[in-house]
Amino acid sequence: MTAEAELYDLPVADIDPNPENPRQIFRPAADERLAESIDTSGVLVPVYVYRKDDKYVLIDGERRWRQAQHLGLETIPALVRAAAPEATENIVEMFNIHLVRAQWEDMPTAIALGKVIDRTKVTDLDELKKLTGLSKEKIKDYQLILDLPKRYQDAIREGLPMNFFVELEENVIRPLARQRPVLYSQFTADTIRDSFLAKRDAGNLPDIVDLRKMRPIIKQAADDAGGLESESRLDAVVKDLISNPARSIDETFTDVALAAVELDRLAAAARSLISAVDRLIRVTEGSADDRTQLRSVVAETLDALATRAQALE
């Protein structure tokens, strides 16, 4: 807490909620558990408030205050801040308090972050991290959903994971715009979002992480085209994946991009193996036994690879 505070028992009726509290959604099951705890043991953690005229405004503890009201408690322990916070300090302080509490819902957190940025004019990710305690990755994710049209933000409020839109942006929208701009020009970002929401609703996107398989499919189409303005035989596949809710990403990935992905992994493993051999050549210098063993391992590996190379002819 950024200001001195004194502990009092305040009348529950004299406390008002903070209109800027990012905790806008209160889950009944969690509230019931809290009510049972308060009914049994009382309010063990004081709420945190500041005085405003003849009443008090919450900075922290709205769930405890709500349940105290529900249980008909007349008073509640409260830490009273010595001075009312400035508008920016109010919301930043709530961010820092809630770092050690249950996480806020994504959409309210994004809105609160937007207020911090608007009031402080801070846009640097490192500075925002210091102000809010959020990771830079989370800040970028929240900024992304702040830019979404309202209907998608409403879907997040109603329970659609924020990561659906994050994964879609990182693995479909941006790669398509960057690697297959001609194909991307046939859609808008919103039509792509709507199409994959329809795919999800149809049961053909059972796991959000399946969206990550779109990136290698798009890359395979780009490699096949050989140029940004050239056509690819896989463009029709990518277009159908976007437009057709019945088309499975997983099955298409297996048919189109699995071999390419595995080849990339094999190439990386081969480079790693060569580096390991080079390193061992250096560290075994002066040890005849170690050199003999290394020579044997390399020879066995080369023989095994030669046999598999013959199978490819």
C-alpha positions as a printed Julia matrix, in Angstrom:
313×3 Matrix{Float64}:
   0.0     0.0     0.0
   1.29    3.41   -0.89
  -0.16    5.44    1.98
  -0.41    5.06    5.74
  -3.64    3.49    7.0
  -5.33    2.93   10.36
  -7.51    0.0    11.35
 -11.16    0.61   12.31
 -14.44   -1.27   12.53
 -16.61    0.58   10.02
 -20.35    0.3     9.44
 -20.87   -1.85    6.36
 -23.54    0.61    5.16
 -21.02    3.47    5.16
 -18.83    1.82    2.52
 -19.33    2.2    -1.25
 -17.78    0.08   -4.01
 -15.02    1.55   -6.14
 -16.45    2.25   -9.63
 -13.05    1.49  -11.18
 -12.52   -1.89   -9.54
 -11.45   -4.22  -12.36
 -13.11   -7.11  -10.54
 -16.44   -6.65  -12.29
 -17.43  -10.32  -12.34
 -18.27  -12.15   -9.14
 -18.57  -15.94   -9.39
 -21.39  -17.38   -7.23
 -19.48  -20.53   -6.19
 -16.46  -18.59   -4.95
 -18.7   -16.05   -3.22
 -20.58  -18.82   -1.42
 -17.31  -20.29   -0.11
 -16.23  -16.86    1.1
 -19.62  -16.3     2.78
 -19.28  -19.62    4.62
 -15.79  -18.67    5.81
 -16.94  -15.24    7.02
 -19.98  -16.75    8.71
 -17.72  -19.19   10.57
 -14.66  -17.08   11.36
 -15.56  -13.49   10.57
 -13.72  -11.16    8.2
 -10.1   -12.13    8.82
  -8.52   -9.72    6.3
  -9.61   -6.07    6.62
 -10.96   -4.27    3.6
  -8.97   -1.26    2.42
 -10.77    2.06    1.93
 -10.39    5.8     1.71
 -12.7     8.45    3.11
 -14.91   10.39    0.72
 -17.15   13.02    2.33
 -19.06   11.2     5.08
 -18.57    7.74    3.58
 -15.74    5.4     2.51
 -14.78    3.98   -0.89
 -13.23    0.54   -1.34
  -9.78    0.08   -2.82
  -9.55   -3.59   -1.93
 -12.0    -6.15   -0.52
 -15.23   -5.77   -2.49
 -16.0    -9.49   -2.29
 -15.59   -9.45    1.52
 -17.75   -6.33    1.76
 -20.45   -7.86   -0.46
 -20.59  -11.02    1.63
 -20.67   -8.99    4.86
 -23.73   -7.24    3.43
 -25.25  -10.58    2.42
 -24.76  -11.98    5.92
 -26.21   -8.88    7.54
 -23.04   -7.85    9.4
 -23.24   -4.37   10.86
 -19.49   -3.62   10.83
 -16.4    -4.81    9.01
 -12.69   -4.36    9.84
 -11.19   -1.77    7.51
  -7.85   -0.13    6.93
  -8.61    3.52    6.25
  -6.16    5.25    3.96
  -4.91    8.57    5.3
  -5.67   10.43    2.07
  -7.81    9.77   -0.98
  -5.73    8.56   -3.95
  -5.43   10.44   -7.2
  -7.34    8.88  -10.11
  -4.25    7.22  -11.55
  -2.96    6.1    -8.16
  -6.37    4.59   -7.38
  -6.3     2.1   -10.23
  -2.53    1.42  -10.09
  -2.81    0.65   -6.38
  -5.61   -1.84   -7.06
  -3.39   -3.54   -9.64
  -0.57   -3.96   -7.15
  -2.79   -5.18   -4.32
  -4.37   -7.84   -6.5
  -1.04   -9.32   -7.57
  -1.28  -11.52   -4.47
  -5.0   -12.23   -4.78
  -7.2   -14.2    -7.14
  -6.75  -13.03  -10.71
  -9.18  -10.59  -12.25
 -11.16  -11.65  -15.3
  -9.41  -10.85  -18.58
 -11.72   -8.24  -20.08
 -12.01   -6.08  -16.92
  -8.23   -6.31  -16.48
  -7.69   -5.15  -20.06
 -10.02   -2.18  -19.5
  -8.18   -1.28  -16.29
  -4.86   -1.45  -18.14
  -6.3     0.84  -20.8
  -7.17    3.38  -18.09
  -3.62    3.19  -16.7
  -2.16    3.84  -20.16
  -4.61    6.67  -20.85
  -3.96    8.44  -17.55
  -0.21    7.97  -17.29
   0.52    8.21  -21.05
   2.98    5.37  -20.45
   3.22    2.96  -23.4
   6.65    1.4   -22.83
   6.18   -2.26  -21.89
   8.89   -2.23  -19.23
   7.35    0.81  -17.54
   3.87   -0.67  -17.7
   5.22   -3.86  -16.16
   6.59   -1.85  -13.24
   3.33    0.06  -12.81
   0.94   -2.89  -12.94
   3.0    -5.96  -12.08
   1.74   -7.65  -15.26
   4.2    -9.49  -17.5
   5.03   -7.87  -20.84
   3.4   -10.8   -22.62
   0.15  -10.28  -20.7
   0.23   -6.55  -21.39
   0.5    -7.21  -25.13
  -2.35   -9.72  -24.94
  -4.58   -7.24  -23.12
  -3.72   -4.5   -25.6
  -4.74   -6.87  -28.39
  -8.19   -7.54  -26.94
  -8.67   -3.84  -26.18
  -8.48   -3.26  -29.95
 -11.09   -5.93  -30.75
 -14.63   -4.96  -31.76
 -17.14   -4.98  -28.89
 -18.82   -8.25  -29.9
 -15.57  -10.15  -29.34
 -14.93   -8.37  -26.06
 -18.45   -9.37  -24.97
 -17.65  -12.98  -25.87
 -14.58  -12.83  -23.61
 -16.72  -11.4   -20.79
 -19.11  -14.32  -21.25
 -16.34  -16.89  -20.91
 -14.59  -17.32  -24.27
 -10.87  -17.57  -23.45
  -8.88  -14.46  -24.35
  -6.19  -16.8   -25.71
  -8.51  -17.76  -28.56
  -8.0   -14.32  -30.08
  -4.31  -14.17  -29.1
  -3.53  -17.52  -30.76
  -5.61  -16.56  -33.8
  -3.71  -13.3   -34.2
  -0.27  -14.88  -33.8
  -0.85  -18.03  -35.86
  -3.37  -17.07  -38.54
  -4.01  -13.37  -39.05
  -0.45  -12.0   -38.88
   1.29  -14.91  -40.68
  -1.33  -14.82  -43.45
  -0.99  -11.05  -43.88
   2.81  -11.29  -43.91
   3.4   -14.46  -45.95
   0.33  -14.72  -48.22
  -0.89  -11.11  -48.64
  -2.81  -11.9   -51.85
  -4.81  -14.55  -50.02
  -5.21  -12.35  -46.94
  -6.7    -9.57  -49.07
  -9.69  -11.83  -49.74
 -10.64  -11.65  -46.06
 -10.72   -9.17  -43.21
  -9.39   -9.86  -39.73
 -12.97  -10.01  -38.46
 -14.14  -12.49  -41.1
 -11.22  -14.72  -40.12
 -12.19  -14.43  -36.44
 -15.83  -15.19  -37.24
 -14.85  -18.2   -39.35
 -12.76  -19.78  -36.62
 -15.44  -19.05  -34.03
 -17.84  -20.94  -36.3
 -15.32  -23.78  -36.58
 -15.07  -23.86  -32.78
 -18.86  -23.86  -32.39
 -19.1   -26.72  -34.9
 -16.75  -28.81  -32.74
 -13.93  -28.78  -35.28
 -11.57  -26.72  -33.12
 -11.56  -28.77  -29.9
  -8.4   -27.17  -28.53
  -7.28  -23.57  -28.94
  -3.65  -24.66  -29.33
  -4.66  -26.37  -32.6
  -4.53  -22.85  -34.05
  -0.74  -23.09  -33.78
  -0.84  -25.69  -36.55
  -2.11  -23.0   -38.93
   1.25  -21.22  -38.95
   3.2   -24.12  -40.58
   0.35  -24.7   -43.04
   0.53  -21.04  -44.12
   4.34  -21.25  -44.26
   4.11  -24.34  -46.46
   1.82  -22.45  -48.84
   4.28  -19.54  -48.91
   7.24  -21.84  -49.59
   5.3   -23.56  -52.35
   4.46  -20.21  -53.97
   8.05  -19.0   -53.89
   7.02  -15.34  -53.82
   4.5   -13.04  -52.13
   2.59  -12.36  -55.34
   2.83  -15.9   -56.75
   0.07  -18.46  -56.44
   0.43  -21.63  -54.41
  -1.36  -24.92  -54.97
  -2.03  -24.82  -51.22
  -3.84  -21.46  -51.27
  -7.13  -23.23  -51.88
  -6.46  -25.46  -48.85
  -5.75  -22.46  -46.62
  -8.8   -20.61  -47.95
 -11.03  -23.61  -47.29
  -9.57  -23.99  -43.79
 -10.59  -20.43  -43.03
 -13.97  -20.45  -44.74
 -15.25  -23.96  -44.05
 -16.31  -24.64  -40.43
 -16.3   -28.38  -41.15
 -12.64  -28.46  -42.18
 -10.34  -29.78  -39.45
  -7.06  -28.0   -38.76
  -5.54  -31.14  -37.28
  -6.3   -33.33  -40.29
  -5.11  -30.68  -42.73
  -1.9   -30.21  -40.76
  -1.21  -33.95  -41.0
  -1.84  -33.95  -44.75
  -0.05  -30.71  -45.64
   2.54  -29.58  -43.13
   3.5   -32.41  -40.79
   6.32  -33.64  -43.02
   7.7   -30.1   -43.42
   7.6   -29.51  -39.66
   9.33  -32.82  -38.96
  11.96  -32.07  -41.61
  12.68  -28.73  -39.95
  13.06  -30.5   -36.61
  15.33  -33.1   -38.19
  17.5   -30.38  -39.75
  17.78  -28.65  -36.35
  18.68  -31.94  -34.67
  21.32  -32.62  -37.34
  22.88  -29.2   -36.78
  22.89  -29.83  -33.05
  24.52  -33.22  -33.56
  27.28  -31.74  -35.72
  27.93  -29.04  -33.11
  28.13  -31.7   -30.41
  30.66  -33.69  -32.43
  32.77  -30.56  -33.05
  32.71  -29.81  -29.33
  33.76  -33.37  -28.45
  36.6   -33.24  -30.97
  37.98  -30.28  -29.04
  37.48  -31.62  -25.53
  38.87  -35.12  -26.3
  42.14  -33.77  -27.67
  44.96  -35.55  -25.9
  42.86  -38.58  -24.87
  43.33  -41.5   -27.25
  40.62  -43.62  -25.57
  38.03  -40.85  -25.79
  38.94  -40.17  -29.4
  38.54  -43.86  -30.25
  35.12  -43.96  -28.61
  34.02  -40.78  -30.4
  35.23  -42.14  -33.74
  33.21  -45.31  -33.12
  30.01  -43.39  -32.28
  30.36  -41.18  -35.38
  31.01  -44.19  -37.61
  27.98  -46.08  -36.25
  25.8   -43.02  -36.79
  27.06  -42.54  -40.35
  26.41  -46.21  -41.17
  22.86  -45.99  -39.82
  22.18  -42.81  -41.79
  23.69  -44.31  -44.96
  21.3   -47.26  -44.72
  18.32  -44.9   -44.45
  19.63  -42.76  -47.31
  19.62  -45.85  -49.55
  15.95  -46.39  -48.68
  15.17  -42.94  -50.12
  16.66  -43.72  -53.53
